[in-house]
Amino acid sequence: MSYFTELALQCIDGEWRPGTGSWDIIDFNPYNGEKLASITVATLDEVDQAYRAAERAQREWAVTNPYTRRRVFERAIRVIEESESQITEAIIAELGGTRLKAAFEIHMVKEFFREALQLSLHTQGEILPSSVEGKENRVYRDPVGVVGVISPFNYPFLLAVKSAAPALALGNAVVLKPHQSTPVCGGTLVAKVLEEAGLPPGLVNVVITDSAEIGDTLIEHPVPKVISFTGSDRVGRHVATVAARNFKRVILQLGSNSALLVLDDADVDYAVDAAVFSRFVNQGQLCMAANRIIVDRSLEREFTAKFVARVRELVVGDPEDPATHIGPLINSRQAERLTAIVEQAVSSGATALLHGTVEGNLVSPSVLTDLPSDSPLLHEEIFGPVALIIPVDGEEEAVRVANDTPYGLAGAVHSGDIERGIAVARRIEAGMVHVNDSTVADEPIVPYGGEKHSGLGRLNGPQVVEAFTTTKWVSIQRQRTAFPF
């Protein structure tokens, strides 16, 4: 547990130090309740110090040779590879993530650092013609300056790096606030990796704190020009409102109610495999997870029997055990919420094909069907190991049901006809839809983001250049202009 002793501190202007707030955030292992660390919260003054340090450091970083910048990310990958076993244990201990989940998260972090290598060299500009004789128009793309990043608890290491790495690669500095349940994996671990990789002090600052201590200062502070937030749509709405009031740009990666569609010509066995993974990876604590499994009625009986049989086989238990598929939810509040959701659905008429049990923060899977049309579960994010099977009559109803939600992040369509699957995918109101695959996918070069209440803006690939840079028009007049007065 050395990470939790070493990294249970604020990181401000290259200095590791305790916060000076009047209370502590306690970091617990969600599986066994072990206290991992106690971290005194950062105050308003320390948030200001972090942003001012980032502002100072960014000026020099922005004009640093991009080949020098990219070497930091090369070294960061090596640091992670050399510390992989220790990082794995930290993810298991702090998140309750399984070994499979930890391996995936670390792999993706390295992939995003590899993409940052390329981004360092890809800041672009344009030379445009002018209607004015003798004039040349240049459009420069500059870093925005300082980016505030607020990371969630479910994939904290990955989702902090997903914003921080490209922001840094493009010449910005970052102030990162991790979720209170994952202050190390979602915050100080990122700073430690980059520090060991040679990132100059002040470019990544981590403040471990809470709105009860600092209010909206993280968003309202005059230094950051962009706020990148990943979390619930409820909090995201507040972040967007405060940011807009202060003329700041936002990137919002929010909740979802993703659907996996099984059309009448789908490969049932393969669709079952995809659906089980899509719903239960990381205990269902994933915005891309398939909340709703929409199955053509002609395949309903076969699909449901095979799906329930597969889910029964999932191992629920100690995330340290390589055989475990489903570890604990992040805290008791989430476990209690899931229990209440299932009980309410059943009491309202839903059929429980599997009725999960709760032991501490371990929640075994539930599979529900026959939900009433007015069930709130059909329209909201569940964020836990509860699957909904919804039979439909044909493709048109499948699309209608899939779109009957305020969210629109991800989805999947299973069909024996690829072109049919593509045509249906195009009709799903979501930012990302996958044909004959899981709903869960992320690649550093492909646009990532949602529609409707699932967020604003996109990350990954060329979209991060739009997210973390701004344009400046500079015109040059090579001959004298004749002014009218």
Backbone torsions as a table, in degrees:
resi	resn	phi	psi	omega
1	MET	NA	23.8	-175.5
2	SER	-62.0	-32.9	178.2
3	TYR	-57.3	-39.6	-175.0
4	PHE	-75.1	-22.3	173.1
5	THR	-81.1	-43.2	-174.4
6	GLU	-74.3	-35.4	-169.6
7	LEU	-108.9	11.2	178.7
8	ALA	-84.7	56.3	-175.4
9	LEU	-144.1	163.9	168.8
10	GLN	-78.3	150.6	174.1
11	CYS	-123.0	105.6	-174.4
12	ILE	-131.9	120.9	178.1
13	ASP	56.5	39.7	177.7
14	GLY	78.7	4.0	-178.3
15	GLU	-111.1	132.4	176.6
16	TRP	-95.4	119.1	-175.3
17	ARG	-154.5	157.3	177.7
18	PRO	-71.9	154.7	171.8
19	GLY	-72.6	169.4	-178.3
20	THR	-118.9	18.1	177.3
21	GLY	-69.5	176.8	-174.0
22	SER	-94.8	4.3	180.0
23	TRP	-149.6	168.7	-174.8
24	ASP	-116.8	145.8	166.0
25	ILE	-90.1	126.9	179.4
26	ILE	-100.1	124.5	-179.4
27	ASP	-96.3	115.0	-176.6
28	PHE	-111.0	150.2	167.0
29	ASN	-77.4	118.6	-174.1
30	PRO	-71.6	-15.2	179.6
31	TYR	-83.1	-49.7	-174.4
32	ASN	-113.3	0.4	177.6
33	GLY	77.2	5.2	-179.8
34	GLU	-62.8	137.0	175.0
35	LYS	-78.1	118.9	-178.5
36	LEU	-89.7	-37.7	-176.4
37	ALA	-165.9	159.5	172.6
38	SER	-126.1	123.2	-172.4
39	ILE	-125.1	118.1	176.9
40	THR	-70.6	130.5	-171.6
41	VAL	-68.4	152.6	173.5
42	ALA	-77.4	146.1	-179.2
43	THR	-97.5	176.8	174.7
44	LEU	-55.1	-42.4	-178.9
45	ASP	-63.4	-39.0	-179.0
46	GLU	-73.1	-32.1	172.4
47	VAL	-63.1	-42.4	177.2
48	ASP	-61.9	-43.4	178.2
49	GLN	-60.2	-41.1	-179.6
50	ALA	-63.9	-45.3	-179.9
51	TYR	-67.8	-38.7	179.7
52	ARG	-67.4	-37.3	177.0
53	ALA	-63.9	-42.7	178.6
54	ALA	-62.7	-41.7	179.7
55	GLU	-61.1	-43.3	179.1
56	ARG	-65.9	-46.9	-175.6
57	ALA	-67.8	-32.2	-175.6
58	GLN	-65.9	-31.5	-177.3
59	ARG	-59.2	-43.8	180.0
60	GLU	-76.2	-38.3	-179.2
61	TRP	-61.6	-36.9	-176.9
62	ALA	-64.0	-27.9	-179.5
63	VAL	-104.7	7.8	175.7
64	THR	-70.9	141.6	178.7
65	ASN	-53.9	128.9	-177.4
66	PRO	-59.6	-27.0	176.1
67	TYR	-68.4	-31.1	174.5
68	THR	-69.6	-41.9	178.6
69	ARG	-60.8	-43.9	-174.5
70	ARG	-67.2	-25.9	178.5
71	ARG	-64.5	-28.5	175.9
72	VAL	-61.0	-42.4	-177.7
73	PHE	-72.8	-32.9	173.7
74	GLU	-60.3	-45.0	-180.0
75	ARG	-69.9	-33.5	179.3
76	ALA	-60.7	-40.6	177.8
77	ILE	-61.6	-41.9	178.9
78	ARG	-66.0	-39.7	178.6
79	VAL	-59.5	-44.4	-179.9
80	ILE	-64.6	-43.7	-179.8
81	GLU	-62.2	-38.7	179.6
82	GLU	-72.0	-22.9	-177.0
83	SER	-111.4	16.9	-169.4
84	GLU	-60.5	-40.9	-178.7
85	SER	-66.4	-38.4	179.3
86	GLN	-68.8	-40.1	178.0
87	ILE	-65.9	-39.9	177.1
88	THR	-57.2	-47.9	-179.4
89	GLU	-63.4	-34.8	178.8
90	ALA	-66.4	-42.5	179.2
91	ILE	-64.2	-42.5	178.8
92	ILE	-62.9	-44.9	-175.4
93	ALA	-70.9	-43.8	-172.0
94	GLU	-84.6	-33.3	-176.0
95	LEU	-102.3	-20.4	-167.4
96	GLY	74.3	20.3	179.2
97	GLY	-71.9	144.7	176.6
98	THR	-73.0	169.1	178.1
99	ARG	-64.0	-36.5	176.9
100	LEU	-62.2	-44.5	-179.6
101	LYS	-63.9	-43.2	-180.0
102	ALA	-62.0	-43.3	-179.9
103	ALA	-62.4	-41.8	179.2
104	PHE	-64.7	-44.4	-177.0
105	GLU	-63.8	-44.1	-179.8
106	ILE	-65.2	-41.9	177.3
107	HIS	-57.3	-45.5	-178.0
108	MET	-68.6	-34.7	176.2
109	VAL	-59.8	-44.8	178.8
110	LYS	-63.0	-37.5	178.4
111	GLU	-64.8	-38.3	178.8
112	PHE	-71.0	-32.1	173.3
113	PHE	-68.7	-35.9	177.3
114	ARG	-64.6	-38.8	176.4
115	GLU	-66.5	-34.2	177.8
116	ALA	-63.1	-30.4	175.2
117	LEU	-56.3	-43.9	-178.4
118	GLN	-73.0	-40.2	-178.3
119	LEU	-60.7	-32.1	180.0
120	SER	-55.5	-28.2	-175.7
121	LEU	-103.9	2.1	-169.3
122	HIS	-110.2	13.7	174.1
123	THR	-65.7	125.8	-170.2
124	GLN	-117.1	158.0	172.4
125	GLY	-138.5	177.3	-178.8
126	GLU	-138.5	150.9	167.2
127	ILE	-112.9	120.3	-174.4
128	LEU	-115.8	150.4	178.2
129	PRO	-71.6	168.0	179.1
130	SER	-133.3	148.5	174.5
131	SER	-78.5	-8.8	-178.8
132	VAL	-95.6	129.8	-179.4
133	GLU	-60.1	134.8	174.6
134	GLY	81.3	1.2	-176.4
135	LYS	-101.6	142.8	174.1
136	GLU	-121.2	134.5	178.5
137	ASN	-107.3	124.2	174.3
138	ARG	-116.1	137.0	176.2
139	VAL	-116.1	111.6	180.0
140	TYR	-95.2	146.6	175.0
141	ARG	-111.5	114.3	-175.6
142	ASP	-113.9	154.4	172.8
143	PRO	-60.8	150.2	179.6
144	VAL	-72.0	-27.5	179.4
145	GLY	126.6	-89.7	-179.7
146	VAL	-124.4	135.4	-179.8
147	VAL	-115.0	129.1	171.8
148	GLY	-91.7	126.6	-178.0
149	VAL	-118.4	128.2	177.6
150	ILE	-118.8	113.9	-172.2
151	SER	-103.2	153.7	-177.8
152	PRO	-93.4	-176.6	-176.6
153	PHE	-94.2	-15.8	-167.9
154	ASN	-80.6	-42.1	172.3
155	TYR	-130.5	65.7	-166.5
156	PRO	-67.0	-41.2	-179.6
157	PHE	-64.5	-49.4	-179.1
158	LEU	-63.7	-47.9	-171.8
159	LEU	-77.0	-18.0	168.8
160	ALA	-74.6	-46.0	-179.1
161	VAL	-67.1	-32.9	-177.3
162	LYS	-57.7	-32.8	174.9
163	SER	-96.5	-41.7	-173.0
164	ALA	-67.0	-42.8	-175.9
165	ALA	-63.3	-51.0	178.6
166	PRO	-65.9	-34.7	177.7
167	ALA	-60.3	-45.3	178.2
168	LEU	-66.1	-42.3	-178.8
169	ALA	-59.8	-31.8	-178.2
170	LEU	-89.7	7.9	172.7
171	GLY	99.2	11.4	179.9
172	ASN	-96.1	169.7	167.7
173	ALA	-111.0	164.8	-171.7
174	VAL	-134.9	138.3	164.2
175	VAL	-115.7	121.8	-172.5
176	LEU	-113.0	127.2	172.5
177	LYS	-115.4	111.9	178.9
178	PRO	-80.7	163.8	173.6
179	HIS	-64.0	146.4	-176.7
180	GLN	-62.2	-24.8	-179.5
181	SER	-81.7	-16.1	-178.1
182	THR	-136.2	57.5	-175.2
183	PRO	-67.7	-26.5	-178.5
184	VAL	-86.0	-60.5	-176.1
185	CYS	-63.4	-30.5	-178.9
186	GLY	-96.8	2.5	-175.5
187	GLY	-144.2	-81.5	-170.4
188	THR	-68.6	-25.8	175.0
189	LEU	-61.8	-40.5	178.1
190	VAL	-61.3	-46.0	179.8
191	ALA	-63.7	-39.7	-179.4
192	LYS	-64.6	-45.3	179.0
193	VAL	-58.9	-46.1	-177.4
194	LEU	-72.0	-33.4	174.7
195	GLU	-61.5	-47.1	179.2
196	GLU	-66.6	-24.2	177.9
197	ALA	-81.8	-4.5	176.6
198	GLY	96.0	14.4	176.1
199	LEU	-65.0	130.4	-179.1
200	PRO	-58.9	147.7	-179.3
201	PRO	-58.2	145.9	175.3
202	GLY	92.1	-14.5	-177.1
203	LEU	-79.7	-29.0	170.5
204	VAL	-125.6	119.1	177.7
205	ASN	-119.1	138.8	-179.6
206	VAL	-119.7	123.5	176.3
207	VAL	-116.2	119.1	178.6
208	ILE	-98.5	110.0	-173.0
209	THR	-160.9	-168.6	-175.2
210	ASP	-149.0	154.5	-179.9
211	SER	-62.7	-23.9	176.0
212	ALA	-63.1	-24.7	179.8
213	GLU	-95.3	-40.9	-170.8
214	ILE	-116.0	-2.7	-178.6
215	GLY	61.8	-134.3	-179.0
216	ASP	-99.6	17.5	-174.6
217	THR	-58.8	-35.2	-178.8
218	LEU	-59.2	-31.8	-179.7
219	ILE	-92.9	-39.9	-173.9
220	GLU	-78.3	-19.5	-175.9
221	HIS	-52.5	140.3	-174.7
222	PRO	-69.2	-17.4	-174.2
223	VAL	-74.2	-52.2	-174.6
224	PRO	-68.7	139.5	178.9
225	LYS	-101.2	-21.2	179.6
226	VAL	-134.1	138.5	173.2
227	ILE	-116.2	122.7	176.7
228	SER	-108.5	113.2	-174.9
229	PHE	-120.3	134.7	172.0
230	THR	-123.9	124.6	-178.4
231	GLY	169.4	-153.9	-175.7
232	SER	-74.8	155.5	178.1
233	ASP	-68.2	-27.3	178.5
234	ARG	-63.6	-49.6	179.1
235	VAL	-70.9	-37.4	179.2
236	GLY	-59.5	-37.0	177.6
237	ARG	-62.0	-40.8	179.0
238	HIS	-67.5	-43.4	178.5
239	VAL	-58.5	-45.4	-179.0
240	ALA	-63.3	-39.9	-179.2
241	THR	-65.0	-46.6	-179.0
242	VAL	-66.7	-41.4	-179.7
243	ALA	-63.9	-44.2	-179.8
244	ALA	-62.5	-38.3	179.0
245	ARG	-62.9	-26.4	-179.3
246	ASN	-107.5	17.5	175.5
247	PHE	56.1	44.9	177.5
248	LYS	-112.5	146.6	175.9
249	ARG	-78.9	145.1	177.3
250	VAL	-127.0	145.4	166.8
251	ILE	-117.1	116.9	-175.1
252	LEU	-117.4	119.8	173.7
253	GLN	-112.8	104.5	-166.5
254	LEU	-116.1	-162.8	-173.2
255	GLY	-73.5	-179.5	-178.8
256	SER	-158.0	172.0	174.6
257	ASN	-141.8	58.8	-168.3
258	SER	-64.9	148.7	-178.9
259	ALA	-118.5	140.1	170.5
260	LEU	-113.1	117.4	-175.5
261	LEU	-97.2	130.9	176.1
262	VAL	-114.1	101.6	-177.5
263	LEU	-78.4	171.2	-171.2
264	ASP	-68.4	-12.9	179.1
265	ASP	-109.5	18.4	-176.6
266	ALA	-75.0	155.4	168.7
267	ASP	-76.9	105.9	-170.7
268	VAL	-63.0	-46.1	-177.7
269	ASP	-60.9	-42.9	179.8
270	TYR	-68.4	-39.7	178.8
271	ALA	-63.7	-36.7	175.7
272	VAL	-62.1	-46.2	178.4
273	ASP	-57.1	-46.8	-178.2
274	ALA	-65.1	-39.8	-177.3
275	ALA	-69.2	-41.0	179.2
276	VAL	-62.0	-45.9	178.2
277	PHE	-64.3	-45.4	-175.8
278	SER	-61.6	-31.7	-177.7
279	ARG	-88.6	-37.1	-166.0
280	PHE	-109.6	-0.6	175.6
281	VAL	-61.4	137.8	-177.7
282	ASN	52.3	41.1	177.8
283	GLN	62.2	17.8	-177.0
284	GLY	78.8	5.5	179.4
285	GLN	-87.0	70.0	-174.5
286	LEU	-155.6	130.2	-175.8
287	CYS	-65.0	-27.0	-179.8
288	MET	-85.2	-7.2	-175.9
289	ALA	-57.9	147.9	-178.9
290	ALA	-79.9	94.9	174.4
291	ASN	-62.0	-44.6	-172.7
292	ARG	-117.5	128.8	176.9
293	ILE	-110.1	107.2	-172.2
294	ILE	-99.5	115.2	-169.7
295	VAL	-120.9	131.1	174.9
296	ASP	-59.4	136.9	-173.1
297	ARG	-59.7	-27.3	179.4
298	SER	-66.0	-22.0	-179.6
299	LEU	-110.4	-0.4	-170.4
300	GLU	-57.1	-49.2	-174.8
301	ARG	-62.8	-47.8	-178.9
302	GLU	-64.6	-47.7	-178.2
303	PHE	-60.5	-48.0	-175.3
304	THR	-62.1	-44.0	-179.9
305	ALA	-60.8	-44.6	-178.2
306	LYS	-71.3	-37.2	179.8
307	PHE	-64.8	-48.9	-179.2
308	VAL	-62.1	-39.9	178.5
309	ALA	-62.0	-41.7	178.7
310	ARG	-66.2	-42.1	-177.8
311	VAL	-65.8	-35.5	177.5
312	ARG	-58.7	-29.1	-176.2
313	GLU	-81.5	-12.0	-178.4
314	LEU	-65.5	135.7	-178.0
315	VAL	-91.2	124.0	179.0
316	VAL	-107.3	126.4	-179.8
317	GLY	168.3	-145.5	-173.8
318	ASP	-65.7	119.4	-179.8
319	PRO	-66.0	-16.5	175.3
320	GLU	-67.9	-27.1	-176.7
321	ASP	-77.2	121.8	-179.3
322	PRO	-59.8	-20.3	-179.6
323	ALA	-79.9	-12.8	-176.1
324	THR	-73.4	130.9	174.4
325	HIS	-96.2	-36.7	-174.6
326	ILE	-126.3	115.1	177.2
327	GLY	-96.1	-161.4	-176.4
328	PRO	-77.0	154.6	165.8
329	LEU	-71.3	165.8	-169.1
330	ILE	-65.7	-29.4	179.8
331	ASN	-160.7	172.0	-176.7
332	SER	-66.8	-30.9	179.0
333	ARG	-61.1	-42.7	178.4
334	GLN	-66.6	-40.3	179.3
335	ALA	-62.9	-43.5	179.2
336	GLU	-65.4	-38.1	179.0
337	ARG	-63.1	-43.2	-180.0
338	LEU	-63.5	-41.7	178.1
339	THR	-59.3	-45.6	-179.7
340	ALA	-63.8	-38.9	179.7
341	ILE	-60.3	-47.8	-178.4
342	VAL	-65.4	-45.9	-179.0
343	GLU	-61.6	-41.4	179.9
344	GLN	-64.8	-42.0	-179.6
345	ALA	-63.6	-44.1	-179.2
346	VAL	-66.0	-42.6	-179.8
347	SER	-66.4	-20.5	179.8
348	SER	-92.7	2.2	174.9
349	GLY	118.8	-7.1	178.5
350	ALA	-69.0	152.4	176.1
351	THR	-99.6	127.8	178.2
352	ALA	-93.9	102.8	175.0
353	LEU	-71.1	-32.0	167.7
354	LEU	-135.2	135.6	-179.7
355	HIS	-118.2	105.8	-175.0
356	GLY	-65.3	154.5	175.4
357	THR	-112.1	164.4	-178.3
358	VAL	-124.5	132.1	174.5
359	GLU	-137.2	102.9	-172.3
360	GLY	64.9	-125.3	176.3
361	ASN	-96.3	3.7	176.0
362	LEU	-83.7	121.5	178.4
363	VAL	-120.8	115.1	179.2
364	SER	-77.9	160.1	-171.6
365	PRO	-65.8	145.0	168.4
366	SER	-117.8	143.8	174.3
367	VAL	-126.0	119.3	-176.3
368	LEU	-115.9	145.8	172.6
369	THR	-143.8	-177.9	-178.3
370	ASP	55.1	37.1	178.9
371	LEU	-70.9	137.6	175.0
372	PRO	-59.4	151.4	-176.6
373	SER	-62.7	-23.1	179.8
374	ASP	-96.7	13.3	-179.8
375	SER	-65.9	127.9	177.8
376	PRO	-61.0	-25.9	-178.3
377	LEU	-61.9	-25.9	-179.6
378	LEU	-69.6	-15.9	-172.3
379	HIS	-122.1	-7.4	-174.3
380	GLU	-119.0	164.8	177.8
381	GLU	-78.8	137.9	-177.6
382	ILE	-96.1	-46.5	176.9
383	PHE	59.7	52.1	177.3
384	GLY	-178.4	178.2	-172.7
385	PRO	-80.1	62.3	176.9
386	VAL	-127.7	120.9	-179.8
387	ALA	-108.2	141.2	176.6
388	LEU	-112.9	125.0	174.3
389	ILE	-105.0	122.9	-174.2
390	ILE	-123.2	108.4	177.5
391	PRO	-76.8	143.8	179.0
392	VAL	-137.8	160.0	178.4
393	ASP	-103.9	88.8	172.7
394	GLY	92.7	171.5	-173.8
395	GLU	-64.9	-40.6	-177.4
396	GLU	-63.0	-44.2	178.9
397	GLU	-67.5	-36.0	178.8
398	ALA	-59.4	-44.8	179.4
399	VAL	-66.2	-43.4	-179.2
400	ARG	-60.8	-45.1	-180.0
401	VAL	-66.3	-41.8	179.7
402	ALA	-58.9	-37.2	-176.9
403	ASN	-87.4	-4.5	-177.2
404	ASP	-84.5	68.2	-177.8
405	THR	-160.6	148.8	176.1
406	PRO	-75.0	-6.0	-176.8
407	TYR	-101.2	166.7	178.9
408	GLY	-166.0	58.8	-179.1
409	LEU	-91.2	-65.6	-172.3
410	ALA	-134.9	170.8	176.3
411	GLY	-171.9	174.8	176.0
412	ALA	-148.8	150.8	178.0
413	VAL	-131.2	127.2	177.8
414	HIS	-110.8	124.1	-178.4
415	SER	-152.6	148.9	174.3
416	GLY	-75.6	-11.6	179.7
417	ASP	-112.2	108.1	-175.2
418	ILE	-57.3	-45.5	-177.3
419	GLU	-65.9	-36.0	174.7
420	ARG	-63.3	-43.5	178.0
421	GLY	-59.5	-40.6	178.5
422	ILE	-65.1	-43.5	-179.2
423	ALA	-61.5	-40.9	177.8
424	VAL	-68.3	-42.1	179.6
425	ALA	-57.7	-38.3	180.0
426	ARG	-64.9	-21.8	-177.9
427	ARG	-91.6	-8.7	179.1
428	ILE	-80.6	129.2	-177.1
429	GLU	-83.4	75.3	-179.1
430	ALA	-148.6	156.0	-178.0
431	GLY	-74.6	-20.9	-175.8
432	MET	-146.0	122.3	177.4
433	VAL	-134.9	135.2	-172.9
434	HIS	-118.7	129.5	-178.8
435	VAL	-91.3	126.4	179.9
436	ASN	54.6	50.9	179.3
437	ASP	-157.6	-173.8	175.7
438	SER	-75.6	163.4	169.1
439	THR	-77.0	-12.0	-172.6
440	VAL	-100.1	110.0	179.6
441	ALA	-158.0	144.7	177.6
442	ASP	-156.3	129.8	176.9
443	GLU	-136.4	137.4	-172.7
444	PRO	-60.7	-22.0	-175.9
445	ILE	-101.8	1.3	-175.0
446	VAL	-111.0	136.9	-177.5
447	PRO	-56.1	131.9	-179.6
448	TYR	-122.5	123.6	177.4
449	GLY	164.2	173.3	-172.3
450	GLY	-124.2	174.1	175.9
451	GLU	-108.7	172.0	177.0
452	LYS	53.6	-131.9	-175.5
453	HIS	-80.2	6.1	-179.1
454	SER	-87.3	1.8	171.6
455	GLY	139.4	-178.0	178.2
456	LEU	-133.9	136.7	175.9
457	GLY	83.5	175.5	-179.4
458	ARG	-134.1	149.9	169.0
459	LEU	-113.1	174.2	178.0
460	ASN	78.4	152.1	173.8
461	GLY	54.1	-147.9	-179.9
462	PRO	-60.1	-23.4	-177.6
463	GLN	-64.5	-29.8	179.2
464	VAL	-70.7	-26.4	175.1
465	VAL	-64.3	-43.5	175.1
466	GLU	-62.4	-38.7	-174.9
467	ALA	-68.4	-40.4	-168.1
468	PHE	-116.3	16.5	172.8
469	THR	-132.9	167.7	175.0
470	THR	-132.5	159.2	-178.8
471	THR	-104.2	149.0	177.3
472	LYS	-135.3	127.5	178.4
473	TRP	-92.4	123.7	173.8
474	VAL	-122.2	120.4	177.9
475	SER	-107.4	148.3	180.0
476	ILE	-124.4	122.9	177.8
477	GLN	-100.0	113.5	-174.7
478	ARG	-91.7	-3.7	171.8
479	GLN	-140.3	160.8	-172.8
480	ARG	-67.8	135.2	176.6
481	THR	-85.5	137.4	175.1
482	ALA	-91.3	102.7	-177.2
483	PHE	-81.4	146.4	-176.6
484	PRO	-73.4	-15.0	174.7
485	PHE	-156.6	NA	NA
